[in-house]
Amino acid sequence: MTGIVEHPLDPRDCEARVHTDADGAVVTFTGVVRDHHDGRAVTGLRYEAHPRADEFLQHVLTAHRRDDIRVAAQHRVGALAVGEVAVVVAVAAAHRGEAFAVCAQVIDEIKATVPIWKYESYADGDADWVTPCC
């Protein structure tokens, strides 16, 4: 399944959705929860999505799919711990150059256009909504 999901993500699921025997490249981006942000220690976070976020995500994916390029992505919502996978994008194509370029474009567009918000918890006990930077 591609889309907005509440369960833990496995990058191999997206890769399996896009890979065919015609492909010489499968490029995968895996976004993982890190333990810091802007100099603060992060203990975990929560992603929340607009009810139509999956539609926005599917629009991004459809814009990049062609007969010779396949794209899949999943974004997790809910509470995530440091080290957990938050987002996966997989792109398969005949050549690595195209696969890398499309993968970079897709994750950038997901971050910029899909209405998903991040609420970070910090080691000092504070928590705050984070504005996406890129």
N, CA, C and O atoms as a printed pandas DataFrame, in Angstrom:
     atom_number atom_name residue_name chain_id  residue_number  x_coord  y_coord  z_coord
0              1         N          MET        A               1    0.837   -1.195    0.000
1              2        CA          MET        A               1    0.000    0.000    0.000
2              3         C          MET        A               1    0.870    1.242    0.000
3              4         O          MET        A               1    1.880    1.301    0.700
4              5         N          THR        A               2    0.481    2.223   -0.777
5              6        CA          THR        A               2    1.114    3.530   -0.695
6              7         C          THR        A               2    0.139    4.453    0.009
7              8         O          THR        A               2   -1.058    4.176    0.072
8              9         N          GLY        A               3    0.653    5.546    0.535
9             10        CA          GLY        A               3   -0.240    6.512    1.146
10            11         C          GLY        A               3    0.129    6.847    2.571
11            12         O          GLY        A               3    1.257    6.625    3.012
12            13         N          ILE        A               4   -0.843    7.386    3.281
13            14        CA          ILE        A               4   -0.699    7.787    4.671
14            15         C          ILE        A               4   -1.107    6.585    5.517
15            16         O          ILE        A               4   -2.213    6.066    5.367
16            17         N          VAL        A               5   -0.218    6.143    6.403
17            18        CA          VAL        A               5   -0.474    4.930    7.174
18            19         C          VAL        A               5   -0.146    5.147    8.652
19            20         O          VAL        A               5    0.607    6.051    9.011
20            21         N          GLU        A               6   -0.728    4.299    9.494
21            22        CA          GLU        A               6   -0.493    4.380   10.934
22            23         C          GLU        A               6    0.449    3.301   11.441
23            24         O          GLU        A               6    0.836    3.327   12.609
24            25         N          HIS        A               7    0.823    2.364   10.601
25            26        CA          HIS        A               7    1.664    1.250   11.034
26            27         C          HIS        A               7    3.136    1.510   10.692
27            28         O          HIS        A               7    3.433    2.356    9.849
28            29         N          PRO        A               8    4.050    0.794   11.335
29            30        CA          PRO        A               8    5.481    0.951   11.018
30            31         C          PRO        A               8    5.743    0.687    9.531
31            32         O          PRO        A               8    5.105   -0.163    8.909
32            33         N          LEU        A               9    6.698    1.441    8.984
33            34        CA          LEU        A               9    7.012    1.354    7.562
34            35         C          LEU        A               9    8.218    0.455    7.314
35            36         O          LEU        A               9    9.165    0.423    8.101
36            37         N          ASP        A              10    8.160   -0.266    6.215
37            38        CA          ASP        A              10    9.284   -1.062    5.746
38            39         C          ASP        A              10    9.598   -0.597    4.327
39            40         O          ASP        A              10    8.781   -0.789    3.427
40            41         N          PRO        A              11   10.767    0.010    4.109
41            42        CA          PRO        A              11   11.110    0.503    2.771
42            43         C          PRO        A              11   10.989   -0.551    1.680
43            44         O          PRO        A              11   10.711   -0.220    0.528
44            45         N          ARG        A              12   11.196   -1.814    2.028
45            46        CA          ARG        A              12   11.110   -2.890    1.032
46            47         C          ARG        A              12    9.697   -3.012    0.457
47            48         O          ARG        A              12    9.536   -3.475   -0.673
48            49         N          ASP        A              13    8.678   -2.610    1.206
49            50        CA          ASP        A              13    7.310   -2.661    0.689
50            51         C          ASP        A              13    7.149   -1.726   -0.518
51            52         O          ASP        A              13    6.579   -2.114   -1.537
52            53         N          CYS        A              14    7.658   -0.490   -0.392
53            54        CA          CYS        A              14    7.575    0.459   -1.512
54            55         C          CYS        A              14    8.442   -0.007   -2.680
55            56         O          CYS        A              14    8.043    0.111   -3.838
56            57         N          GLU        A              15    9.613   -0.527   -2.379
57            58        CA          GLU        A              15   10.498   -1.010   -3.438
58            59         C          GLU        A              15    9.833   -2.141   -4.232
59            60         O          GLU        A              15    9.925   -2.175   -5.459
60            61         N          ALA        A              16    9.174   -3.050   -3.543
61            62        CA          ALA        A              16    8.512   -4.168   -4.207
62            63         C          ALA        A              16    7.378   -3.683   -5.114
63            64         O          ALA        A              16    7.079   -4.323   -6.122
64            65         N          ARG        A              17    6.754   -2.574   -4.770
65            66        CA          ARG        A              17    5.652   -2.040   -5.570
66            67         C          ARG        A              17    6.130   -1.436   -6.885
67            68         O          ARG        A              17    5.365   -1.375   -7.848
68            69         N          VAL        A              18    7.397   -0.985   -6.940
69            70        CA          VAL        A              18    7.857   -0.277   -8.129
70            71         C          VAL        A              18    8.782   -1.090   -9.026
71            72         O          VAL        A              18    8.849   -0.821  -10.225
72            73         N          HIS        A              19    9.487   -2.061   -8.494
73            74        CA          HIS        A              19   10.520   -2.759   -9.256
74            75         C          HIS        A              19    9.947   -3.731  -10.281
75            76         O          HIS        A              19    9.041   -4.511   -9.988
76            77         N          THR        A              20   10.501   -3.662  -11.495
77            78        CA          THR        A              20   10.187   -4.627  -12.548
78            79         C          THR        A              20   11.504   -5.121  -13.143
79            80         O          THR        A              20   12.568   -4.586  -12.832
80            81         N          ASP        A              21   11.433   -6.126  -13.982
81            82        CA          ASP        A              21   12.633   -6.655  -14.631
82            83         C          ASP        A              21   13.255   -5.669  -15.611
83            84         O          ASP        A              21   14.411   -5.841  -15.998
84            85         N          ALA        A              22   12.524   -4.649  -16.019
85            86        CA          ALA        A              22   13.040   -3.638  -16.945
86            87         C          ALA        A              22   13.911   -2.592  -16.252
87            88         O          ALA        A              22   14.561   -1.785  -16.917
88            89         N          ASP        A              23   13.925   -2.602  -14.934
89            90        CA          ASP        A              23   14.617   -1.553  -14.184
90            91         C          ASP        A              23   16.064   -1.904  -13.883
91            92         O          ASP        A              23   16.385   -3.016  -13.466
92            93         N          GLY        A              24   16.926   -0.921  -14.109
93            94        CA          GLY        A              24   18.323   -1.055  -13.723
94            95         C          GLY        A              24   18.599   -0.341  -12.427
95            96         O          GLY        A              24   19.694   -0.456  -11.876
96            97         N          ALA        A              25   17.612    0.406  -11.923
97            98        CA          ALA        A              25   17.808    1.163  -10.690
98            99         C          ALA        A              25   16.522    1.217   -9.883
99           100         O          ALA        A              25   15.434    1.426  -10.420
100          101         N          VAL        A              26   16.674    1.025   -8.589
101          102        CA          VAL        A              26   15.614    1.302   -7.627
102          103         C          VAL        A              26   16.247    2.183   -6.571
103          104         O          VAL        A              26   17.151    1.754   -5.853
104          105         N          VAL        A              27   15.774    3.415   -6.475
105          106        CA          VAL        A              27   16.304    4.377   -5.512
106          107         C          VAL        A              27   15.257    4.560   -4.427
107          108         O          VAL        A              27   14.076    4.759   -4.713
108          109         N          THR        A              28   15.704    4.490   -3.170
109          110        CA          THR        A              28   14.794    4.624   -2.037
110          111         C          THR        A              28   15.292    5.706   -1.097
111          112         O          THR        A              28   16.461    5.729   -0.712
112          113         N          PHE        A              29   14.381    6.604   -0.733
113          114        CA          PHE        A              29   14.653    7.568    0.329
114          115         C          PHE        A              29   13.889    7.100    1.553
115          116         O          PHE        A              29   12.694    6.814    1.479
116          117         N          THR        A              30   14.586    7.024    2.682
117          118        CA          THR        A              30   13.963    6.638    3.936
118          119         C          THR        A              30   14.214    7.749    4.945
119          120         O          THR        A              30   15.356    7.983    5.342
120          121         N          GLY        A              31   13.157    8.431    5.360
121          122        CA          GLY        A              31   13.259    9.483    6.371
122          123         C          GLY        A              31   13.039    8.891    7.748
123          124         O          GLY        A              31   12.036    8.224    7.997
124          125         N          VAL        A              32   13.991    9.142    8.645
125          126        CA          VAL        A              32   13.997    8.534    9.973
126          127         C          VAL        A              32   13.934    9.640   11.028
127          128         O          VAL        A              32   14.508   10.712   10.836
128          129         N          VAL        A              33   13.244    9.387   12.133
129          130        CA          VAL        A              33   13.163   10.348   13.234
130          131         C          VAL        A              33   14.555   10.483   13.867
131          132         O          VAL        A              33   15.140    9.497   14.317
132          133         N          ARG        A              34   15.068   11.702   13.893
133          134        CA          ARG        A              34   16.392   11.935   14.477
134          135         C          ARG        A              34   16.269   12.415   15.916
135          136         O          ARG        A              34   15.190   12.798   16.367
136          137         N          ASP        A              35   17.388   12.389   16.628
137          138        CA          ASP        A              35   17.382   12.706   18.061
138          139         C          ASP        A              35   17.649   14.176   18.377
139          140         O          ASP        A              35   17.901   14.520   19.531
140          141         N          HIS        A              36   17.599   15.044   17.372
141          142        CA          HIS        A              36   17.846   16.466   17.614
142          143         C          HIS        A              36   17.148   17.316   16.557
143          144         O          HIS        A              36   16.833   16.845   15.464
144          145         N          HIS        A              37   16.917   18.576   16.906
145          146        CA          HIS        A              37   16.372   19.564   15.974
146          147         C          HIS        A              37   16.699   20.942   16.514
147          148         O          HIS        A              37   16.377   21.264   17.657
148          149         N          ASP        A              38   17.334   21.747   15.695
149          150        CA          ASP        A              38   17.707   23.120   16.089
150          151         C          ASP        A              38   18.419   23.170   17.434
151          152         O          ASP        A              38   18.134   24.038   18.258
152          153         N          GLY        A              39   19.344   22.242   17.658
153          154        CA          GLY        A              39   20.137   22.247   18.881
154          155         C          GLY        A              39   19.435   21.676   20.095
155          156         O          GLY        A              39   19.979   21.729   21.198
156          157         N          ARG        A              40   18.251   21.136   19.923
157          158        CA          ARG        A              40   17.497   20.565   21.048
158          159         C          ARG        A              40   17.435   19.051   20.919
159          160         O          ARG        A              40   17.323   18.514   19.816
160          161         N          ALA        A              41   17.509   18.373   22.052
161          162        CA          ALA        A              41   17.401   16.915   22.065
162          163         C          ALA        A              41   15.942   16.515   21.886
163          164         O          ALA        A              41   15.081   16.947   22.654
164          165         N          VAL        A              42   15.659   15.698   20.883
165          166        CA          VAL        A              42   14.306   15.224   20.579
166          167         C          VAL        A              42   14.142   13.818   21.148
167          168         O          VAL        A              42   15.004   12.959   20.962
168          169         N          THR        A              43   13.032   13.591   21.839
169          170        CA          THR        A              43   12.759   12.269   22.411
170          171         C          THR        A              43   11.742   11.485   21.596
171          172         O          THR        A              43   11.631   10.269   21.748
172          173         N          GLY        A              44   11.001   12.169   20.734
173          174        CA          GLY        A              44    9.994   11.527   19.896
174          175         C          GLY        A              44    9.166   12.589   19.212
175          176         O          GLY        A              44    9.373   13.784   19.425
176          177         N          LEU        A              45    8.236   12.158   18.398
177          178        CA          LEU        A              45    7.361   13.118   17.725
178          179         C          LEU        A              45    6.053   12.460   17.350
179          180         O          LEU        A              45    5.887   11.243   17.441
180          181         N          ARG        A              46    5.139   13.297   16.929
181          182        CA          ARG        A              46    3.835   12.827   16.463
182          183         C          ARG        A              46    3.529   13.535   15.142
183          184         O          ARG        A              46    3.653   14.755   15.037
184          185         N          TYR        A              47    3.134   12.763   14.150
185          186        CA          TYR        A              47    2.685   13.333   12.884
186          187         C          TYR        A              47    1.172   13.294   12.843
187          188         O          TYR        A              47    0.552   12.293   13.203
188          189         N          GLU        A              48    0.584   14.397   12.399
189          190        CA          GLU        A              48   -0.856   14.461   12.166
190          191         C          GLU        A              48   -1.083   14.883   10.726
191          192         O          GLU        A              48   -0.346   15.710   10.190
192          193         N          ALA        A              49   -2.103   14.314   10.103
193          194        CA          ALA        A              49   -2.382   14.584    8.699
194          195         C          ALA        A              49   -3.789   15.128    8.511
195          196         O          ALA        A              49   -4.720   14.744    9.219
196          197         N          HIS        A              50   -3.924   16.014    7.560
197          198        CA          HIS        A              50   -5.230   16.498    7.128
198          199         C          HIS        A              50   -6.015   15.291    6.598
199          200         O          HIS        A              50   -5.409   14.371    6.049
200          201         N          PRO        A              51   -7.338   15.269    6.746
201          202        CA          PRO        A              51   -8.125   14.129    6.266
202          203         C          PRO        A              51   -7.928   13.816    4.772
203          204         O          PRO        A              51   -8.127   12.678    4.347
204          205         N          ARG        A              52   -7.540   14.822    3.982
205          206        CA          ARG        A              52   -7.330   14.601    2.551
206          207         C          ARG        A              52   -5.848   14.506    2.191
207          208         O          ARG        A              52   -5.500   14.601    1.014
208          209         N          ALA        A              53   -4.981   14.324    3.166
209          210        CA          ALA        A              53   -3.536   14.271    2.901
210          211         C          ALA        A              53   -3.173   13.189    1.896
211          212         O          ALA        A              53   -2.289   13.381    1.061
212          213         N          ASP        A              54   -3.852   12.052    1.976
213          214        CA          ASP        A              54   -3.549   10.975    1.037
214          215         C          ASP        A              54   -3.822   11.395   -0.410
215          216         O          ASP        A              54   -3.086   11.000   -1.314
216          217         N          GLU        A              55   -4.862   12.186   -0.635
217          218        CA          GLU        A              55   -5.139   12.692   -1.983
218          219         C          GLU        A              55   -3.984   13.547   -2.486
219          220         O          GLU        A              55   -3.580   13.433   -3.643
220          221         N          PHE        A              56   -3.449   14.408   -1.614
221          222        CA          PHE        A              56   -2.317   15.247   -1.987
222          223         C          PHE        A              56   -1.102   14.389   -2.318
223          224         O          PHE        A              56   -0.395   14.652   -3.291
224          225         N          LEU        A              57   -0.864   13.366   -1.511
225          226        CA          LEU        A              57    0.262   12.469   -1.745
226          227         C          LEU        A              57    0.099   11.743   -3.081
227          228         O          LEU        A              57    1.047   11.654   -3.862
228          229         N          GLN        A              58   -1.089   11.233   -3.339
229          230        CA          GLN        A              58   -1.316   10.525   -4.602
230          231         C          GLN        A              58   -1.124   11.443   -5.801
231          232         O          GLN        A              58   -0.638   11.008   -6.845
232          233         N          HIS        A              59   -1.501   12.705   -5.659
233          234        CA          HIS        A              59   -1.301   13.680   -6.740
234          235         C          HIS        A              59    0.193   13.836   -7.042
235          236         O          HIS        A              59    0.586   13.863   -8.208
236          237         N          VAL        A              60    1.020   13.937   -6.010
237          238        CA          VAL        A              60    2.470   14.038   -6.210
238          239         C          VAL        A              60    2.984   12.804   -6.940
239          240         O          VAL        A              60    3.738   12.922   -7.905
240          241         N          LEU        A              61    2.582   11.626   -6.487
241          242        CA          LEU        A              61    3.061   10.393   -7.099
242          243         C          LEU        A              61    2.619   10.282   -8.561
243          244         O          LEU        A              61    3.417    9.918   -9.425
244          245         N          THR        A              62    1.376   10.591   -8.832
245          246        CA          THR        A              62    0.852   10.513  -10.196
246          247         C          THR        A              62    1.591   11.461  -11.134
247          248         O          THR        A              62    1.827   11.122  -12.293
248          249         N          ALA        A              63    1.954   12.633  -10.650
249          250        CA          ALA        A              63    2.656   13.614  -11.480
250          251         C          ALA        A              63    4.022   13.117  -11.945
251          252         O          ALA        A              63    4.559   13.619  -12.933
252          253         N          HIS        A              64    4.584   12.146  -11.251
253          254        CA          HIS        A              64    5.931   11.661  -11.596
254          255         C          HIS        A              64    5.942   10.277  -12.237
255          256         O          HIS        A              64    6.990    9.814  -12.686
256          257         N          ARG        A              65    4.808    9.623  -12.283
257          258        CA          ARG        A              65    4.760    8.283  -12.888
258          259         C          ARG        A              65    4.715    8.388  -14.406
259          260         O          ARG        A              65    4.023    9.230  -14.979
260          261         N          ARG        A              66    5.481    7.500  -15.034
261          262        CA          ARG        A              66    5.459    7.352  -16.492
262          263         C          ARG        A              66    5.544    5.859  -16.781
263          264         O          ARG        A              66    5.694    5.045  -15.869
264          265         N          ASP        A              67    5.448    5.513  -18.043
265          266        CA          ASP        A              67    5.567    4.095  -18.399
266          267         C          ASP        A              67    6.909    3.524  -17.960
267          268         O          ASP        A              67    7.000    2.355  -17.584
268          269         N          ASP        A              68    7.962    4.359  -18.010
269          270        CA          ASP        A              68    9.304    3.874  -17.699
270          271         C          ASP        A              68    9.798    4.274  -16.302
271          272         O          ASP        A              68   10.939    3.984  -15.943
272          273         N          ILE        A              69    8.948    4.933  -15.523
273          274        CA          ILE        A              69    9.309    5.319  -14.152
274          275         C          ILE        A              69    8.130    5.011  -13.240
275          276         O          ILE        A              69    7.010    5.470  -13.464
276          277         N          ARG        A              70    8.408    4.228  -12.216
277          278        CA          ARG        A              70    7.380    3.883  -11.239
278          279         C          ARG        A              70    7.751    4.499   -9.888
279          280         O          ARG        A              70    8.919    4.526   -9.502
280          281         N          VAL        A              71    6.741    4.989   -9.184
281          282        CA          VAL        A              71    6.956    5.703   -7.927
282          283         C          VAL        A              71    5.961    5.210   -6.884
283          284         O          VAL        A              71    4.784    5.005   -7.181
284          285         N          ALA        A              72    6.447    5.021   -5.658
285          286        CA          ALA        A              72    5.574    4.677   -4.529
286          287         C          ALA        A              72    6.072    5.429   -3.304
287          288         O          ALA        A              72    7.260    5.735   -3.196
288          289         N          ALA        A              73    5.167    5.725   -2.389
289          290        CA          ALA        A              73    5.554    6.409   -1.152
290          291         C          ALA        A              73    4.554    6.104   -0.052
291          292         O          ALA        A              73    3.373    5.853   -0.294
292          293         N          GLN        A              74    5.075    6.137    1.165
293          294        CA          GLN        A              74    4.243    6.026    2.361
294          295         C          GLN        A              74    4.741    7.060    3.370
295          296         O          GLN        A              74    5.941    7.313    3.479
296          297         N          HIS        A              75    3.811    7.642    4.092
297          298        CA          HIS        A              75    4.156    8.548    5.197
298          299         C          HIS        A              75    3.391    8.079    6.419
299          300         O          HIS        A              75    2.182    7.854    6.365
300          301         N          ARG        A              76    4.093    7.939    7.492
301          302        CA          ARG        A              76    3.469    7.457    8.718
302          303         C          ARG        A              76    2.880    8.625    9.508
303          304         O          ARG        A              76    3.413    9.734    9.483
304          305         N          VAL        A              77    1.789    8.367   10.200
305          306        CA          VAL        A              77    1.203    9.315   11.140
306          307         C          VAL        A              77    1.118    8.643   12.500
307          308         O          VAL        A              77    1.213    7.422   12.617
308          309         N          GLY        A              78    0.935    9.465   13.526
309          310        CA          GLY        A              78    0.888    8.952   14.886
310          311         C          GLY        A              78    2.202    9.205   15.597
311          312         O          GLY        A              78    3.047    9.963   15.123
312          313         N          ALA        A              79    2.361    8.552   16.753
313          314        CA          ALA        A              79    3.552    8.738   17.588
314          315         C          ALA        A              79    4.701    7.881   17.069
315          316         O          ALA        A              79    4.525    6.693   16.800
316          317         N          LEU        A              80    5.870    8.486   16.931
317          318        CA          LEU        A              80    7.073    7.791   16.479
318          319         C          LEU        A              80    8.204    8.080   17.446
319          320         O          LEU        A              80    8.309    9.181   17.986
320          321         N          ALA        A              81    9.044    7.090   17.659
321          322        CA          ALA        A              81   10.223    7.224   18.513
322          323         C          ALA        A              81   11.436    7.546   17.647
323          324         O          ALA        A              81   11.421    7.342   16.433
324          325         N          VAL        A              82   12.470    8.045   18.281
325          326        CA          VAL        A              82   13.733    8.281   17.589
326          327         C          VAL        A              82   14.174    6.969   16.935
327          328         O          VAL        A              82   14.145    5.909   17.560
328          329         N          GLY        A              83   14.581    7.059   15.675
329          330        CA          GLY        A              83   15.030    5.892   14.925
330          331         C          GLY        A              83   13.966    5.234   14.067
331          332         O          GLY        A              83   14.293    4.428   13.196
332          333         N          GLU        A              84   12.695    5.559   14.293
333          334        CA          GLU        A              84   11.638    4.948   13.494
334          335         C          GLU        A              84   11.531    5.630   12.128
335          336         O          GLU        A              84   11.862    6.806   11.976
336          337         N          VAL        A              85   11.067    4.870   11.150
337          338        CA          VAL        A              85   10.903    5.373    9.792
338          339         C          VAL        A              85    9.617    6.187    9.707
339          340         O          VAL        A              85    8.542    5.719   10.083
340          341         N          ALA        A              86    9.748    7.423    9.202
341          342        CA          ALA        A              86    8.607    8.326    9.088
342          343         C          ALA        A              86    8.056    8.402    7.669
343          344         O          ALA        A              86    6.850    8.553    7.477
344          345         N          VAL        A              87    8.931    8.298    6.676
345          346        CA          VAL        A              87    8.512    8.427    5.291
346          347         C          VAL        A              87    9.432    7.593    4.403
347          348         O          VAL        A              87   10.632    7.479    4.652
348          349         N          VAL        A              88    8.837    7.013    3.363
349          350        CA          VAL        A              88    9.591    6.234    2.383
350          351         C          VAL        A              88    9.130    6.642    0.991
351          352         O          VAL        A              88    7.934    6.766    0.728
352          353         N          VAL        A              89   10.103    6.850    0.102
353          354        CA          VAL        A              89    9.832    7.064   -1.316
354          355         C          VAL        A              89   10.699    6.081   -2.080
355          356         O          VAL        A              89   11.901    5.992   -1.831
356          357         N          ALA        A              90   10.105    5.340   -3.011
357          358        CA          ALA        A              90   10.869    4.425   -3.871
358          359         C          ALA        A              90   10.553    4.748   -5.324
359          360         O          ALA        A              90    9.401    4.963   -5.700
360          361         N          VAL        A              91   11.614    4.777   -6.130
361          362        CA          VAL        A              91   11.479    5.071   -7.551
362          363         C          VAL        A              91   12.275    4.030   -8.328
363          364         O          VAL        A              91   13.434    3.763   -8.011
364          365         N          ALA        A              92   11.654    3.447   -9.341
365          366        CA          ALA        A              92   12.333    2.492  -10.207
366          367         C          ALA        A              92   12.351    3.036  -11.629
367          368         O          ALA        A              92   11.361    3.577  -12.121
368          369         N          ALA        A              93   13.497    2.880  -12.272
369          370        CA          ALA        A              93   13.669    3.342  -13.656
370          371         C          ALA        A              93   14.769    2.517  -14.310
371          372         O          ALA        A              93   15.475    1.759  -13.644
372          373         N          ALA        A              94   14.904    2.675  -15.614
373          374        CA          ALA        A              94   15.929    1.935  -16.333
374          375         C          ALA        A              94   17.331    2.362  -15.906
375          376         O          ALA        A              94   18.255    1.549  -15.894
376          377         N          HIS        A              95   17.489    3.651  -15.554
377          378        CA          HIS        A              95   18.818    4.194  -15.245
378          379         C          HIS        A              95   18.811    4.957  -13.923
379          380         O          HIS        A              95   17.804    5.561  -13.555
380          381         N          ARG        A              96   19.928    4.926  -13.217
381          382        CA          ARG        A              96   20.024    5.531  -11.893
382          383         C          ARG        A              96   19.826    7.044  -11.888
383          384         O          ARG        A              96   19.238    7.584  -10.951
384          385         N          GLY        A              97   20.307    7.731  -12.917
385          386        CA          GLY        A              97   20.173    9.187  -12.947
386          387         C          GLY        A              97   18.737    9.640  -12.842
387          388         O          GLY        A              97   18.407   10.519  -12.046
388          389         N          GLU        A              98   17.881    9.036  -13.652
389          390        CA          GLU        A              98   16.460    9.377  -13.601
390          391         C          GLU        A              98   15.855    8.998  -12.255
391          392         O          GLU        A              98   15.079    9.761  -11.679
392          393         N          ALA        A              99   16.209    7.827  -11.763
393          394        CA          ALA        A              99   15.634    7.366  -10.494
394          395         C          ALA        A              99   16.024    8.298   -9.346
395          396         O          ALA        A              99   15.174    8.659   -8.533
396          397         N          PHE        A             100   17.300    8.693   -9.270
397          398        CA          PHE        A             100   17.735    9.615   -8.218
398          399         C          PHE        A             100   17.028   10.958   -8.335
399          400         O          PHE        A             100   16.560   11.503   -7.336
400          401         N          ALA        A             101   16.947   11.496   -9.552
401          402        CA          ALA        A             101   16.329   12.809   -9.754
402          403         C          ALA        A             101   14.857   12.801   -9.364
403          404         O          ALA        A             101   14.391   13.705   -8.671
404          405         N          VAL        A             102   14.128   11.787   -9.805
405          406        CA          VAL        A             102   12.701   11.723   -9.487
406          407         C          VAL        A             102   12.495   11.519   -7.992
407          408         O          VAL        A             102   11.596   12.125   -7.409
408          409         N          CYS        A             103   13.305   10.685   -7.367
409          410        CA          CYS        A             103   13.170   10.457   -5.925
410          411         C          CYS        A             103   13.349   11.763   -5.148
411          412         O          CYS        A             103   12.578   12.055   -4.234
412          413         N          ALA        A             104   14.363   12.546   -5.512
413          414        CA          ALA        A             104   14.599   13.832   -4.842
414          415         C          ALA        A             104   13.429   14.784   -5.055
415          416         O          ALA        A             104   13.008   15.469   -4.123
416          417         N          GLN        A             105   12.904   14.832   -6.272
417          418        CA          GLN        A             105   11.768   15.707   -6.558
418          419         C          GLN        A             105   10.542   15.295   -5.752
419          420         O          GLN        A             105    9.842   16.141   -5.196
420          421         N          VAL        A             106   10.288   13.999   -5.692
421          422        CA          VAL        A             106    9.089   13.507   -5.000
422          423         C          VAL        A             106    9.142   13.824   -3.509
423          424         O          VAL        A             106    8.160   14.323   -2.960
424          425         N          ILE        A             107   10.259   13.549   -2.839
425          426        CA          ILE        A             107   10.304   13.833   -1.396
426          427         C          ILE        A             107   10.199   15.329   -1.141
427          428         O          ILE        A             107    9.560   15.739   -0.172
428          429         N          ASP        A             108   10.811   16.157   -1.990
429          430        CA          ASP        A             108   10.696   17.607   -1.819
430          431         C          ASP        A             108    9.249   18.066   -1.973
431          432         O          ASP        A             108    8.784   18.918   -1.216
432          433         N          GLU        A             109    8.540   17.508   -2.946
433          434        CA          GLU        A             109    7.143   17.886   -3.151
434          435         C          GLU        A             109    6.242   17.377   -2.032
435          436         O          GLU        A             109    5.299   18.060   -1.635
436          437         N          ILE        A             110    6.526   16.186   -1.523
437          438        CA          ILE        A             110    5.754   15.679   -0.389
438          439         C          ILE        A             110    5.893   16.639    0.787
439          440         O          ILE        A             110    4.898   17.036    1.394
440          441         N          LYS        A             111    7.137   17.011    1.109
441          442        CA          LYS        A             111    7.378   17.907    2.240
442          443         C          LYS        A             111    6.708   19.266    2.038
443          444         O          LYS        A             111    6.244   19.880    2.999
444          445         N          ALA        A             112    6.655   19.738    0.784
445          446        CA          ALA        A             112    6.123   21.070    0.503
446          447         C          ALA        A             112    4.614   21.117    0.328
447          448         O          ALA        A             112    4.004   22.156    0.581
448          449         N          THR        A             113    3.989   20.011   -0.103
449          450        CA          THR        A             113    2.584   20.113   -0.492
450          451         C          THR        A             113    1.614   19.197    0.232
451          452         O          THR        A             113    0.407   19.440    0.198
452          453         N          VAL        A             114    2.100   18.155    0.883
453          454        CA          VAL        A             114    1.186   17.229    1.556
454          455         C          VAL        A             114    0.956   17.722    2.982
455          456         O          VAL        A             114    1.915   17.881    3.737
456          457         N          PRO        A             115   -0.301   17.967    3.364
457          458        CA          PRO        A             115   -0.589   18.561    4.677
458          459         C          PRO        A             115   -0.438   17.556    5.834
459          460         O          PRO        A             115   -1.398   16.945    6.304
460          461         N          ILE        A             116    0.817   17.427    6.256
461          462        CA          ILE        A             116    1.176   16.598    7.407
462          463         C          ILE        A             116    1.988   17.484    8.334
463          464         O          ILE        A             116    2.904   18.183    7.899
464          465         N          TRP        A             117    1.643   17.450    9.630
465          466        CA          TRP        A             117    2.293   18.323   10.595
466          467         C          TRP        A             117    3.019   17.502   11.644
467          468         O          TRP        A             117    2.590   16.407   12.006
468          469         N          LYS        A             118    4.138   18.055   12.129
469          470        CA          LYS        A             118    5.002   17.352   13.084
470          471         C          LYS        A             118    5.005   18.081   14.427
471          472         O          LYS        A             118    5.232   19.288   14.498
472          473         N          TYR        A             119    4.748   17.315   15.487
473          474        CA          TYR        A             119    4.765   17.824   16.862
474          475         C          TYR        A             119    5.891   17.099   17.587
475          476         O          TYR        A             119    5.788   15.903   17.861
476          477         N          GLU        A             120    6.971   17.824   17.899
477          478        CA          GLU        A             120    8.147   17.219   18.520
478          479         C          GLU        A             120    8.114   17.331   20.037
479          480         O          GLU        A             120    7.655   18.326   20.597
480          481         N          SER        A             121    8.614   16.285   20.686
481          482        CA          SER        A             121    8.799   16.284   22.142
482          483         C          SER        A             121   10.294   16.337   22.416
483          484         O          SER        A             121   11.085   15.671   21.749
484          485         N          TYR        A             122   10.672   17.148   23.417
485          486        CA          TYR        A             122   12.081   17.386   23.713
486          487         C          TYR        A             122   12.476   16.819   25.071
487          488         O          TYR        A             122   11.635   16.596   25.942
488          489         N          ALA        A             123   13.761   16.596   25.224
489          490        CA          ALA        A             123   14.300   16.012   26.461
490          491         C          ALA        A             123   14.041   16.889   27.679
491          492         O          ALA        A             123   13.965   16.381   28.798
492          493         N          ASP        A             124   13.905   18.204   27.479
493          494        CA          ASP        A             124   13.670   19.103   28.610
494          495         C          ASP        A             124   12.205   19.120   29.052
495          496         O          ASP        A             124   11.838   19.876   29.951
496          497         N          GLY        A             125   11.363   18.287   28.420
497          498        CA          GLY        A             125    9.946   18.203   28.777
498          499         C          GLY        A             125    9.045   19.081   27.935
499          500         O          GLY        A             125    7.824   18.941   27.995
500          501         N          ASP        A             126    9.612   19.975   27.159
501          502        CA          ASP        A             126    8.839   20.857   26.288
502          503         C          ASP        A             126    8.425   20.093   25.024
503          504         O          ASP        A             126    8.958   19.021   24.738
504          505         N          ALA        A             127    7.486   20.645   24.283
505          506        CA          ALA        A             127    7.047   20.083   23.008
506          507         C          ALA        A             127    6.540   21.228   22.154
507          508         O          ALA        A             127    6.083   22.246   22.674
508          509         N          ASP        A             128    6.622   21.056   20.813
509          510        CA          ASP        A             128    6.204   22.138   19.952
510          511         C          ASP        A             128    5.932   21.630   18.536
511          512         O          ASP        A             128    6.508   20.633   18.101
512          513         N          TRP        A             129    5.049   22.326   17.829
513          514        CA          TRP        A             129    4.832   22.064   16.408
514          515         C          TRP        A             129    6.022   22.567   15.641
515          516         O          TRP        A             129    6.553   23.635   15.945
516          517         N          VAL        A             130    6.453   21.811   14.643
517          518        CA          VAL        A             130    7.621   22.166   13.860
518          519         C          VAL        A             130    7.179   22.576   12.459
519          520         O          VAL        A             130    6.430   21.863   11.791
520          521         N          THR        A             131    7.655   23.731   12.035
521          522        CA          THR        A             131    7.385   24.198   10.681
522          523         C          THR        A             131    8.374   23.529    9.749
523          524         O          THR        A             131    9.580   23.570    9.994
524          525         N          PRO        A             132    7.881   22.905    8.672
525          526        CA          PRO        A             132    8.816   22.249    7.754
526          527         C          PRO        A             132    9.781   23.258    7.147
527          528         O          PRO        A             132    9.396   24.358    6.752
528          529         N          CYS        A             133   11.017   22.861    7.086
529          530        CA          CYS        A             133   12.023   23.761    6.522
530          531         C          CYS        A             133   12.258   23.482    5.051
531          532         O          CYS        A             133   12.624   24.383    4.296
532          533         N          CYS        A             134   12.041   22.194    4.621
533          534        CA          CYS        A             134   12.352   21.851    3.230
534          535         C          CYS        A             134   11.760   20.522    2.849
535          536         O          CYS        A             134   11.923   20.076    1.713
